[in-house]
Amino acid sequence: MPMKGSGAATGWAESGRWDRGASWIAYPHERMQRASHALATDAGVFVVDPVDAEGIDDLLAEFGEVAGVVVLLDRHKRDSAAVANRHDVPVYLPEALSGIADDLDAPTETVRRQLPGTDYGVHTVFENPFWKEAALYGDRDDTMVVTEAVGTAEYFRAGNERLGVHPMLRLLPPKKLGRLDPDRLLVGHGESVMDDATEALAYALRGSRGRTPGLYAKNLKSFVLG
């Protein structure tokens, strides 16, 4: 367990829980609301885009032994190497993110269609010079993990959205995500959507462009007023 001075957050809040995992937000008062996830599988626990926190190993242990760490966005290296090294496991990188392997001070493995030994399929969301992101989808209980393209933090959401498209993607939303029908959706910023996730995702994608001016105005006002 990390000690004070290790760089791990001293405060964190659980932000979603179900039979096969849990989510947490380190530094819960931070505007970014950076969320991380523990996925319990037949192969062990996979930790997704982790922001480390004191005592988080106790949460992980509730679901079993850590089998690996997963990074789903090229900018979300976060504390993945530290968590992987502490548990002596590799960092798994979807093929679209394989280029960041040298940036991680930990062993890495590339995954293509499936997280090994699990029911979680790997889906490419974006693969271009500016944005490389993948998502996970667990067939056993329809759990979807998307850590940047959509989120529930305040600055993602416009109007009455429970889930919103990232502000930089509002005009060209990732409509391919709408091909899946999740019961729950775990995000990288904000609390997890634990019910009616398919409806929340469809609503977010369908109204992304039309609600963009309102979101930009809200975020500008928030930035100006601090």
C-alpha positions in Angstrom: 0.0 0.0 0.0 1.4 3.4 -1.0 2.5 5.6 1.9 2.3 9.4 2.2 4.9 11.1 0.0 4.6 8.4 -2.7 2.5 10.7 -4.9 -0.7 8.7 -4.3 -3.8 10.6 -3.4 -4.7 10.6 0.3 -8.4 11.0 -0.5 -10.6 9.2 -2.8 -14.3 8.4 -3.2 -16.0 5.3 -4.6 -18.0 6.4 -7.7 -19.7 3.2 -8.8 -20.0 -0.5 -7.7 -21.6 -3.6 -9.1 -21.1 -7.4 -8.8 -18.0 -7.5 -10.9 -16.1 -4.3 -10.0 -16.0 -0.8 -8.7 -14.9 2.7 -9.7 -13.2 5.4 -7.7 -12.3 9.1 -8.1 -9.1 10.2 -6.5 -9.0 13.9 -5.5 -12.8 13.9 -5.5 -12.9 17.8 -5.2 -10.8 18.2 -8.3 -12.7 19.7 -11.3 -11.4 17.0 -13.6 -13.1 14.2 -11.6 -10.5 11.6 -12.8 -12.1 8.2 -12.4 -10.5 4.8 -12.4 -11.9 1.3 -12.5 -11.4 -2.2 -11.2 -12.8 -5.0 -13.4 -13.2 -8.4 -11.8 -12.8 -11.2 -14.4 -12.0 -14.9 -14.6 -8.4 -14.0 -15.1 -8.2 -11.6 -12.1 -8.7 -7.9 -11.6 -7.8 -5.5 -14.3 -7.3 -1.9 -13.2 -8.2 0.7 -15.9 -6.6 4.2 -16.3 -5.7 4.3 -12.5 -5.1 7.4 -10.5 -3.4 5.9 -7.4 -4.7 6.5 -3.9 -3.7 5.4 -0.4 -5.8 2.4 0.5 -6.9 1.6 -3.0 -5.3 -1.8 -2.8 -7.8 -2.8 -0.2 -10.6 -2.0 -2.7 -8.9 -4.0 -5.4 -8.4 -7.0 -3.0 -12.2 -7.2 -2.6 -12.5 -8.5 -6.1 -9.4 -10.7 -6.3 -5.8 -10.6 -7.3 -4.7 -7.9 -9.7 -3.9 -9.4 -13.2 -3.0 -6.3 -15.1 -3.4 -2.6 -15.7 -5.1 -1.2 -18.8 -4.7 2.2 -20.4 -7.5 3.2 -22.8 -6.3 6.7 -23.8 -2.9 7.8 -24.9 -3.0 10.8 -22.5 -4.2 8.6 -19.6 -0.9 7.1 -18.5 -1.7 8.5 -15.1 -0.3 6.1 -12.4 -0.5 3.0 -14.5 3.1 2.1 -14.3 3.2 2.6 -10.5 0.2 0.3 -9.9 1.5 -2.3 -12.4 4.9 -2.4 -10.7 3.5 -2.6 -7.3 1.4 -5.7 -8.2 4.1 -7.1 -10.6 1.8 -7.2 -13.6 2.0 -5.7 -17.1 0.3 -2.7 -18.5 -2.0 -3.8 -21.3 -2.2 -1.4 -24.3 -4.8 -1.7 -27.0 -3.2 -1.8 -30.4 -4.1 1.8 -31.2 -2.1 2.9 -28.1 0.9 0.7 -28.6 3.0 3.7 -29.4 3.0 4.9 -25.8 4.8 1.7 -24.5 8.1 3.5 -24.3 6.6 6.2 -22.2 5.7 3.7 -19.4 8.2 2.6 -16.8 6.7 -0.8 -16.6 6.4 -4.0 -18.8 3.7 -3.7 -21.5 1.7 -6.0 -23.6 -0.4 -5.2 -26.7 -4.0 -6.4 -26.8 -6.1 -6.5 -30.0 -9.6 -7.9 -29.9 -9.9 -9.2 -26.3 -8.4 -8.6 -22.9 -6.7 -12.0 -22.3 -8.7 -14.5 -20.3 -11.8 -12.2 -20.0 -15.1 -11.4 -21.7 -14.0 -7.8 -22.3 -13.6 -7.0 -26.0 -11.4 -4.2 -27.1 -13.0 -1.6 -29.5 -11.1 1.3 -31.1 -12.8 4.6 -30.6 -10.2 6.9 -32.3 -6.9 6.3 -33.9 -5.4 9.5 -35.4 -2.4 11.7 -34.7 -4.4 13.8 -32.2 -6.5 11.2 -30.3 -5.9 7.6 -29.7 -8.6 5.9 -27.6 -10.1 2.4 -27.1 -13.0 1.1 -25.2 -13.8 -2.1 -23.4 -17.1 -4.0 -23.5 -17.8 -6.9 -21.2 -20.3 -9.3 -22.8 -21.2 -11.1 -19.6 -22.9 -8.2 -17.9 -22.9 -5.5 -20.7 -20.4 -3.3 -18.9 -18.8 -0.6 -21.1 -15.6 1.4 -20.3 -15.0 4.6 -22.2 -12.6 6.9 -20.5 -12.5 10.1 -22.5 -14.9 10.3 -25.5 -17.9 10.6 -23.1 -18.0 11.5 -19.4 -20.3 12.6 -16.6 -18.2 15.4 -15.0 -19.9 18.7 -15.1 -17.9 20.2 -17.9 -18.9 17.2 -20.2 -22.7 17.7 -19.7 -25.1 20.2 -21.3 -28.7 20.7 -20.4 -30.3 17.7 -18.8 -27.6 15.2 -20.0 -26.6 12.5 -17.6 -23.7 11.7 -19.8 -22.0 14.0 -22.3 -19.7 13.9 -25.3 -16.2 15.4 -24.6 -16.3 19.2 -25.4 -13.7 18.8 -28.1 -15.7 16.0 -29.8 -19.2 17.6 -29.7 -19.4 18.5 -33.4 -18.2 15.1 -34.5 -19.4 12.7 -31.8 -18.1 9.1 -31.8 -21.3 7.5 -33.1 -19.8 4.1 -33.4 -20.3 3.8 -29.6 -24.0 3.8 -30.2 -23.7 0.3 -31.8 -23.4 -1.2 -28.3 -26.1 -1.5 -25.7 -24.5 -1.2 -22.2 -26.3 -1.7 -18.9 -23.6 0.4 -17.2 -21.0 2.7 -18.6 -17.7 3.5 -16.7 -16.1 6.8 -17.7 -12.7 8.4 -17.1 -14.1 11.7 -15.7 -17.0 11.6 -13.3 -19.2 9.0 -11.7 -20.1 5.8 -13.5 -23.6 5.5 -15.2 -24.9 2.5 -13.3 -28.4 2.2 -14.9 -30.1 3.0 -18.2 -26.7 3.5 -19.8 -27.8 2.7 -23.3 -30.5 5.4 -23.1 -28.0 7.9 -21.6 -25.4 7.2 -24.3 -28.0 7.4 -27.1 -29.2 10.7 -25.8 -25.7 12.1 -25.5 -24.7 11.2 -29.0 -28.0 12.2 -30.6 -28.0 15.7 -29.2 -24.3 16.3 -29.1 -24.1 19.0 -31.8 -27.3 20.8 -30.9 -26.4 21.2 -27.3 -22.8 22.3 -28.0 -23.4 26.1 -27.8 -25.0 25.7 -24.4 -22.1 23.6 -23.1 -19.5 26.0 -24.3 -21.3 29.0 -22.8 -21.6 27.1 -19.5 -17.9 26.1 -19.4 -16.8 29.6 -20.4 -18.9 31.1 -17.6 -17.4 28.6 -15.1 -13.9 29.4 -16.2 -14.4 33.1 -16.0 -16.0 33.0 -12.6 -13.6 30.4 -11.3 
